[in-house]
Amino acid sequence: MNVDALLADPDYRAKALHDAVDGLRERDPAMSASVAFTPVQKWIGISIPVIVLAAAIVSPQITATVVVSVLTVVYVAALVDRLVLFRRGLVSGALTVSDERARAVGDDDLPSYTVLVPAYNEPEVVGDLIGNMRALDYPVDKLQVLLLLEEDDQVTIDAARAVAADDLVTVVLVPPAEPRTKPKACNYGLHFATGDIVTIYDAEDKPDPLQLRRVAAAFADLDDDVVCVQGKLSFHNGTDNVLTAWFTADYGIWFGYLLPGVMASRAPIPLGGTSNHFRRSLLDEIGAWDPYNVTEDADLGVRIAARGYRTAVIDSVTMEEANVDAINWVRQRSRWYKGYMQTWLVHTRRPVELVRTMGPVSVFRFSMLLAGTAVIACVNMLFWLIAAVWIAGQLPAISALFPGPVYFLALTSLVFGNSSMIYMNVIAIREDGRGDLFWPALIVPLYWLMMSVASLKGMWQLIRNPSYWEKTFHGIAKTDTESA
């Protein structure tokens, strides 16, 4: 494939853009988030609040008790499942490929690799890209790096001119078209990719130099049904402030223990937005990324499992930049919550087929990890308010919301559940050798409050503007990668 010739061919670029925007939607409309809610989902989504409101008018106390009871059961189920996954991840861990094994594969035996680097309005970090890509221990003649920039993002294009002169990096200008999302850019770039394995890095990422070799060795050793390998993500500026400390511990639990636990359970793995490595044939088979889903990575992870394939988590770390600003963090996290709900809504449109393909346990776990994570964060505000009023006044109306067994379930969730989550944070930072994050881990409930705000914002955007990609700004960390 002559990439330069394809980039200069207007007809090919037009086809690439069409496929990037409409490829998945044309292939299988039901599996695209271009329609946020199907008619049936709209009917259900409207009917439930109407029924609850009507019941509340007739019998407010009983209705409130039923709603609280249902939510309490969901809380406890999610808590138990999260603890099971954490323990499995703690015991089994991620897949390990030693330095010796990674380097043992001869250059001639390595597969060709394409690295997609989508960037938008990021001139402050794109200059570091070339150094991070040069640091990868992989034969240059088998490595293709495509820097994906929007055609009208002149400020980043100007910053990338020096990179464009480097023979390792090819700048691909993505024609302006809705939706303006990262997955659309990746879909477009895939048309110019030459590698047998395709991965994504963000412009500010600094991956483990041996990561590509480790993944190539892992693919060679694993069964053919493993079509994706997810690397771990962490932050180089975890000690900038208490927010970055919380975020670092959060990532440590997710990538270090929960995702390996999901892998051991053979359930769908919600992929991270970077450092996921795919067999190119898999992307061609399932239609690559959904450009309308704002967590296209999580969606793709579920589609992989729905096709009967598997994802492995590898112990190779890519360093990123944690948000130091609370507003910037809420922007990012609200997009994640919105995307989790998008993904859950898309994949539950064919519930019978989903259960038949993945099994009831995996469907439950998929629902808890995606919809459960978003919904629980959203209703936390309500439960915290109820708990505060109950503790302060012991009001009979509040006590009546928790009859019999529900009271003990709620008490378990309040005391044991919150303590368990703090315990998981402490264990994760201890196992990762991050004792400097100990005190922030003890006050992590304040972080949960921010999660609730982000989830409420994400749920509102899901209704008002489902495919809007809220930009997260980078290059504002106090600690750079080298000093970390």
LUMMARMAR-855045 format. One line per 5 residues: number of its first residue (from 0); their letters; for each residue x, y, z of C-alpha. Coordinates in pm, 1 decimal, decimal comma. Example, Ala and Ser with C-alpha at 12.3 -4.5 7.8 and 13.67 -1.06 7.14 Angstrom:
<pts>
0	as	1230,0 -450,0 780,0; 1367,0 -106,0 714,0
</pts>
This chain:
<pts>
0	mnvda	0,0 0,0 0,0; 140,9 336,9 -105,1; 8,4 558,0 174,2; 123,4 884,4 16,2; -62,4 799,2 -305,0
5	lladp	-378,9 715,0 -111,9; -357,1 1038,0 86,3; -334,5 1229,4 -240,3; -629,2 1046,3 -398,1; -949,4 1249,6 -338,4
10	dyrak	-1177,0 959,7 -432,4; -1010,4 724,5 -185,3; -1019,8 990,5 86,9; -1389,5 1048,3 22,4; -1458,6 676,0 53,7
15	alhda	-1248,2 658,3 370,1; -1447,3 943,2 523,3; -1778,8 782,6 429,3; -1675,1 451,7 583,9; -1539,9 629,3 893,4
20	vdglr	-1874,1 798,7 957,4; -2129,8 551,9 822,0; -1951,9 216,3 791,3; -2078,2 59,7 1113,8; -2420,8 224,1 1085,2
25	erdpa	-2470,0 80,2 736,0; -2337,7 -260,1 837,9; -2563,7 -295,5 1143,1; -2776,6 9,4 1235,0; -2887,7 -139,1 1568,0
30	msasv	-2528,0 -158,5 1688,3; -2456,0 208,9 1624,2; -2501,9 482,4 1885,4; -2601,7 722,0 1604,8; -2953,8 659,8 1737,5
35	aftpv	-2928,1 716,5 2111,0; -3258,8 549,9 2194,7; -3464,5 312,4 1983,8; -3845,3 355,5 1988,0; -3875,3 66,5 2234,8
40	qkwig	-3609,4 218,3 2461,3; -3782,4 555,4 2446,1; -4113,6 393,1 2534,5; -3959,4 208,7 2830,2; -3761,7 515,6 2939,9
45	isipv	-4075,1 729,5 2944,8; -4310,2 463,7 3084,0; -4106,5 382,0 3394,9; -4095,2 740,9 3532,8; -4464,4 788,8 3447,0
50	ivlaa	-4560,4 467,7 3629,7; -4345,2 559,8 3929,6; -4492,5 911,0 3939,1; -4848,4 777,0 3917,9; -4778,0 526,2 4193,9
55	aivsp	-4621,7 801,6 4406,2; -4938,1 1010,5 4374,7; -5151,6 718,1 4489,5; -4918,1 587,9 4758,8; -4599,3 792,8 4805,7
60	qitat	-4462,3 595,0 5101,1; -4494,9 252,3 4939,1; -4359,3 380,1 4607,4; -4055,9 537,8 4771,9; -3994,5 217,8 4967,6
65	vvvsv	-4008,1 1,5 4653,7; -3772,9 234,7 4462,5; -3524,5 247,8 4748,4; -3543,0 -129,3 4793,3; -3469,9 -196,0 4425,4
70	ltvvy	-3178,6 46,6 4421,8; -3039,7 -104,2 4741,1; -3041,4 -452,5 4588,7; -2860,9 -315,7 4280,7; -2602,7 -148,5 4506,7
75	vaalv	-2530,7 -468,0 4696,3; -2515,1 -678,7 4378,7; -2270,2 -434,6 4221,9; -2059,8 -426,5 4539,3; -2036,9 -805,4 4564,2
80	drlvl	-1947,0 -838,7 4197,3; -1683,0 -566,4 4225,0; -1522,7 -740,9 4523,1; -1522,3 -1075,7 4338,9; -1351,9 -918,5 4036,4
85	frrgl	-1098,9 -736,2 4253,8; -1003,1 -1056,4 4433,6; -966,8 -1248,6 4108,1; -750,6 -972,1 3963,9; -541,4 -963,3 4279,7
90	vsgal	-481,1 -1338,5 4259,1; -439,4 -1389,7 3884,2; -301,3 -1053,0 3773,2; -241,2 -937,3 3420,1; -59,9 -1132,7 3150,9
95	tvsde	318,2 -1097,4 3191,8; 571,8 -1101,9 2909,3; 927,3 -1064,2 3036,7; 1185,8 -835,8 2879,2; 1379,3 -1142,0 2770,0
100	rarav	1075,6 -1297,5 2601,4; 987,5 -968,3 2432,6; 1339,0 -923,8 2292,3; 1373,3 -1290,5 2197,1; 1149,0 -1249,0 1893,1
105	gdddl	1369,6 -1169,4 1595,9; 1298,3 -854,1 1398,0; 1219,2 -1058,8 1089,0; 954,0 -1254,0 1280,7; 776,4 -949,9 1422,7
110	psytv	443,7 -850,1 1264,4; 399,2 -511,4 1102,4; 250,6 -253,8 1339,3; 41,8 60,7 1293,6; 11,2 317,2 1571,5
115	lvpay	-284,0 555,1 1542,4; -240,8 882,8 1731,8; -556,9 1095,8 1716,0; -512,9 1452,3 1840,3; -730,1 1760,4 1836,2
120	nepev	-636,8 2108,2 1955,2; -331,0 1973,7 2135,1; -31,0 2172,4 2009,2; 121,1 2171,3 2357,7; 173,5 1792,6 2363,6
125	vgdli	213,8 1692,7 2001,7; 578,9 1795,1 2006,8; 656,6 1515,2 2254,1; 502,5 1256,1 2025,7; 809,0 1197,2 1811,6
130	gnmra	1031,5 1130,3 2112,4; 785,9 885,0 2263,6; 744,9 700,8 1933,1; 1121,0 695,0 1875,3; 1161,6 535,8 2218,6
135	ldypv	959,5 231,3 2112,5; 1182,9 -72,4 2074,4; 1053,0 -193,2 1738,9; 1208,6 -216,8 1392,7; 1140,1 107,0 1206,6
140	dklqv	1072,5 -71,5 879,5; 781,9 -257,1 1044,2; 640,6 38,9 1236,1; 394,3 291,2 1094,7; 282,2 590,6 1303,6
145	lllle	-18,2 787,3 1177,0; -82,3 1121,4 1345,2; -452,6 1191,2 1287,6; -537,5 1562,8 1281,9; -856,6 1741,0 1180,6
150	eddqv	-810,8 1942,3 860,6; -933,3 2261,8 1027,1; -720,0 2220,8 1341,3; -458,4 2459,4 1212,0; -291,6 2524,8 1546,8
155	tidaa	-208,1 2154,4 1593,7; -112,7 2113,4 1228,0; 136,9 2397,1 1266,3; 280,1 2236,2 1579,7; 309,3 1904,1 1395,4
160	ravaa	510,0 2035,9 1099,6; 837,1 1932,6 1259,8; 692,1 1588,4 1326,0; 574,6 1562,4 967,4; 930,6 1595,5 849,6
165	ddlvt	1024,6 1281,6 1042,5; 1019,5 961,0 840,2; 861,9 767,4 1128,3; 543,3 975,6 1153,9; 289,2 1037,0 877,1
170	vvlvp	38,6 1316,3 929,0; -311,6 1224,1 811,5; -556,6 1514,2 783,5; -912,3 1406,4 859,1; -1172,4 1598,0 655,6
175	paepr	-1420,3 1788,8 873,4; -1742,9 1594,3 918,0; -1982,2 1516,9 1199,3; -1948,0 1362,3 1445,6; -1624,7 1526,5 1563,9
180	tkpka	-1503,9 1231,6 1766,2; -1187,2 1032,9 1825,4; -1335,6 706,3 1688,2; -1424,8 876,6 1360,2; -1063,3 988,5 1323,2
185	cnygl	-940,2 636,0 1404,0; -1178,0 483,0 1150,1; -1047,3 723,5 887,7; -684,8 651,2 975,6; -747,5 277,4 957,1
190	hfatg	-791,9 311,7 580,4; -424,4 412,4 555,7; -293,0 159,5 808,4; -53,0 -107,3 683,3; 8,9 -302,6 1004,8
195	divti	-108,1 -651,3 1095,9; -155,6 -517,4 1449,4; -314,0 -177,7 1515,1; -294,3 18,4 1837,2; -395,6 362,4 1962,2
200	ydaed	-194,3 607,6 2165,7; -293,4 954,5 2270,7; -53,7 1231,8 2173,9; 69,8 1279,5 2532,2; 117,1 906,2 2604,5
205	kpdpl	452,9 759,5 2696,8; 423,6 381,3 2654,5; 660,1 118,9 2788,7; 931,8 103,2 2517,7; 890,2 -274,9 2492,8
210	qlrrv	510,6 -266,9 2479,6; 479,4 -346,8 2108,7; 723,4 -636,7 2136,2; 543,1 -768,3 2446,2; 208,9 -757,5 2266,9
215	aaafa	349,9 -927,6 1955,1; 491,8 -1205,3 2175,3; 162,4 -1233,6 2362,1; -35,6 -1270,7 2041,0; 207,3 -1540,9 1927,8
220	dlddd	161,3 -1733,4 2254,5; -214,2 -1687,4 2303,5; -501,2 -1868,9 2137,6; -639,2 -1734,5 1811,7; -960,3 -1622,8 1981,3
225	vvcvq	-764,9 -1353,4 2168,1; -792,9 -1062,4 1925,4; -712,9 -768,7 2152,7; -449,2 -699,5 2416,9; -510,0 -410,0 2655,5
230	gklsf	-211,6 -242,8 2820,5; -225,6 -86,0 3164,2; -256,5 289,5 3206,4; -114,0 502,7 3483,3; -20,5 865,0 3548,1
235	hngtd	315,1 1036,5 3570,6; 177,8 1324,6 3782,5; -10,2 1136,2 4053,2; 125,7 1357,9 4330,1; 41,2 1695,2 4174,8
240	nvlta	-260,7 1737,9 4400,9; -525,0 1532,3 4581,9; -733,1 1496,3 4262,4; -447,3 1341,1 4066,7; -377,4 1111,2 4362,3
245	wftad	-738,2 990,6 4361,4; -732,6 949,5 3985,3; -408,4 749,4 3999,5; -546,5 512,8 4263,5; -867,2 483,7 4061,0
250	ygiwf	-670,1 377,6 3752,2; -461,2 142,2 3963,6; -771,9 -45,8 4075,4; -932,3 -47,8 3730,0; -636,6 -155,6 3516,5
255	gyllp	-436,4 -336,5 3780,5; -706,4 -552,6 3937,0; -1060,7 -515,3 3805,1; -981,4 -564,4 3435,3; -752,9 -864,1 3506,9
260	gvmas	-1040,2 -996,8 3720,0; -1277,8 -952,1 3426,7; -1024,2 -1127,4 3202,8; -1009,4 -1422,5 3443,4; -1390,6 -1431,7 3439,6
265	rapip	-1400,7 -1433,4 3057,4; -1648,4 -1145,5 3065,5; -1649,0 -846,2 2825,5; -1362,8 -606,6 2899,6; -1445,0 -234,4 2863,7
270	lggts	-1126,6 -123,9 2690,6; -931,7 186,6 2784,8; -907,0 469,4 2533,7; -542,0 400,9 2459,5; -286,2 118,0 2450,7
275	nhfrr	-535,5 -136,2 2319,1; -376,2 -351,8 2050,7; -592,3 -527,0 1789,3; -542,8 -784,6 1521,8; -617,1 -584,9 1207,3
280	sllde	-837,2 -863,9 1075,0; -1064,1 -822,6 1378,0; -1121,7 -452,6 1309,8; -1210,4 -529,8 947,9; -1447,8 -804,9 1056,5
285	igawd	-1653,1 -615,6 1316,1; -1649,2 -269,5 1159,6; -1387,1 -96,9 1376,8; -1504,9 183,9 1604,3; -1847,3 341,5 1642,4
290	pynvt	-1792,9 712,4 1561,8; -2109,1 808,2 1752,8; -2009,0 641,8 2079,4; -1804,8 865,7 2309,1; -1649,1 562,2 2480,3
295	edadl	-1578,2 378,2 2158,8; -1319,1 167,7 2341,2; -1568,1 18,8 2588,9; -1814,2 -43,5 2306,6; -1552,6 -222,8 2098,2
300	gvria	-1458,3 -440,2 2394,9; -1818,3 -555,8 2427,7; -1850,6 -618,0 2052,9; -1537,3 -832,5 2068,7; -1694,8 -1047,9 2341,1
305	argyr	-2029,3 -1058,9 2160,0; -1851,2 -1217,0 1859,9; -1708,0 -1488,8 2081,8; -1356,0 -1341,5 2093,9; -1146,7 -1255,5 2398,6
310	tavid	-932,8 -968,1 2525,3; -620,4 -1008,1 2739,1; -476,6 -750,8 2979,8; -98,2 -725,0 2970,1; 134,8 -595,8 3240,5
315	svtme	286,0 -317,0 3031,7; 222,6 40,5 3140,3; 155,3 352,4 2936,1; 206,0 674,1 3129,5; -53,9 946,2 3081,6
320	eanvd	-134,7 1283,7 3232,3; -392,1 1291,8 3511,4; -624,5 1589,8 3520,8; -508,8 1843,6 3776,9; -818,9 2057,3 3732,5
325	ainwv	-1154,5 1951,2 3877,8; -1363,6 2104,6 3597,5; -1147,0 1939,7 3333,4; -1179,4 1609,2 3521,4; -1560,4 1636,6 3532,7
330	rqrsr	-1565,1 1698,4 3155,6; -1372,2 1379,3 3095,9; -1554,4 1160,2 3348,0; -1900,8 1277,7 3240,5; -1813,9 1172,4 2884,1
335	wykgy	-1709,8 830,2 3013,2; -2033,9 781,9 3204,8; -2237,2 894,9 2906,2; -2047,4 654,4 2682,9; -2093,5 365,9 2925,5
340	mqtwl	-2468,8 419,1 2908,8; -2454,1 453,0 2528,8; -2272,8 120,6 2509,0; -2516,5 -53,5 2743,0; -2817,4 83,1 2554,6
345	vhtrr	-2675,1 -29,1 2219,2; -2590,3 -382,4 2326,0; -2916,5 -447,7 2510,9; -3119,5 -382,5 2196,2; -3094,1 -755,3 2122,8
350	pvelv	-3109,8 -902,5 2473,6; -3182,7 -1262,7 2373,7; -2891,4 -1272,1 2130,8; -2665,9 -1105,1 2390,0; -2746,0 -1365,9 2655,8
355	rtmgp	-2708,6 -1651,4 2407,8; -2368,3 -1527,1 2292,1; -2209,9 -1419,2 2620,6; -2410,0 -1608,5 2883,2; -2620,5 -1466,8 3168,0
360	vsvfr	-2330,5 -1415,2 3411,3; -2126,0 -1216,0 3157,8; -2432,1 -1008,1 3067,0; -2489,1 -932,1 3434,8; -2124,4 -835,1 3477,6
365	fsmll	-2131,5 -621,5 3162,8; -2441,2 -443,7 3296,3; -2284,5 -383,4 3638,0; -1957,6 -251,6 3493,3; -2118,8 -15,8 3243,1
370	agtav	-2476,8 82,3 3329,7; -2425,5 -0,1 3697,8; -2117,8 219,1 3730,1; -2292,9 517,6 3572,1; -2631,4 477,7 3743,5
375	iacvn	-2490,4 411,3 4090,7; -2267,0 718,6 4068,1; -2573,6 914,2 3956,7; -2804,0 811,3 4244,1; -2531,5 834,5 4508,9
380	mlfwl	-2638,4 1192,0 4575,2; -2987,3 1073,4 4669,7; -2863,7 799,9 4903,0; -2611,4 1025,8 5071,6; -2887,7 1278,5 5136,4
385	iaavw	-3114,9 1007,6 5277,7; -2831,6 878,7 5499,1; -2748,5 1228,6 5623,8; -3112,3 1303,7 5710,9; -3154,6 964,9 5878,3
390	iagql	-2838,3 1002,9 6087,2; -2925,1 1358,7 6184,5; -3288,4 1312,3 6275,9; -3391,8 945,5 6275,4; -3710,3 1056,9 6100,5
395	paisa	-3984,4 791,8 6087,1; -4048,1 866,0 5718,7; -3685,7 785,0 5637,7; -3683,8 468,8 5848,7; -3998,8 350,4 5669,5
400	lfpgp	-3808,3 350,3 5339,9; -3598,5 56,6 5461,7; -3831,0 -218,7 5583,8; -3697,2 -542,7 5730,6; -3421,2 -700,5 5517,1
405	vyfla	-3380,8 -385,8 5307,8; -3259,6 -200,7 5617,2; -2981,2 -451,1 5676,0; -2887,0 -455,5 5307,8; -2868,4 -76,0 5308,8
410	ltslv	-2665,9 -76,7 5630,9; -2429,0 -331,6 5477,6; -2390,9 -113,5 5170,7; -2331,7 198,9 5379,8; -2078,9 55,7 5626,0
415	fgnss	-1923,4 -251,0 5467,8; -1957,0 -128,3 5110,0; -1788,3 206,9 5161,2; -1522,3 52,0 5382,2; -1454,4 -211,0 5115,7
420	miymn	-1407,5 51,8 4847,2; -1160,2 241,5 5065,1; -987,6 -88,6 5142,7; -952,8 -164,1 4770,2; -789,4 175,2 4719,4
425	viair	-542,5 109,9 5001,6; -460,3 -241,6 4878,2; -414,0 -119,3 4520,2; -168,3 155,0 4614,1; 20,0 -82,4 4843,8
430	edgrg	53,9 -348,4 4574,2; 165,0 -82,4 4326,0; 422,3 57,2 4567,0; 247,7 394,9 4584,0; 262,5 463,2 4956,2
435	dlfwp	268,0 835,3 4877,2; -101,9 806,9 4788,6; -205,4 657,0 5124,0; -365,0 963,3 5280,9; -562,1 1061,7 4970,7
440	alivp	-692,1 702,0 4960,0; -844,2 745,0 5306,2; -1047,9 1050,3 5203,3; -1154,8 904,8 4867,6; -1530,3 952,9 4947,1
445	lywlm	-1481,6 1314,8 4839,6; -1374,3 1178,4 4500,9; -1697,5 980,2 4485,1; -1886,8 1305,8 4528,6; -1715,0 1438,8 4215,3
450	msvas	-1804,5 1115,4 4036,6; -2169,9 1172,6 4120,8; -2158,6 1524,9 3978,2; -1993,0 1394,5 3660,5; -2248,5 1115,4 3625,1
455	lkgmw	-2544,8 1352,1 3660,2; -2389,5 1573,2 3393,7; -2327,2 1273,7 3167,2; -2685,8 1145,8 3201,6; -2818,5 1490,3 3110,1
460	qlirn	-2592,6 1505,0 2804,2; -2703,5 1155,1 2702,3; -3053,2 1296,0 2660,0; -2962,8 1636,2 2519,4; -2649,4 1576,2 2311,2
465	psywe	-2551,3 1207,4 2310,3; -2265,0 1210,6 2056,3; -2103,3 1536,5 2170,2; -1734,2 1476,8 2245,6; -1641,6 1702,7 2536,9
470	ktfhg	-1276,2 1786,9 2501,0; -1027,7 1709,6 2778,7; -732,0 1947,8 2783,9; -379,0 1813,5 2826,8; -40,1 1965,6 2892,0
475	iaktd	-140,0 2129,9 3221,7; 28,8 1889,6 3462,7; 274,4 2025,2 3718,5; 497,4 1716,2 3699,0; 631,0 1610,2 3360,6
480	tesa	699,1 1253,4 3256,3; 1077,2 1272,3 3278,1; 1088,9 1409,5 3632,7; 827,3 1153,2 3742,6
</pts>
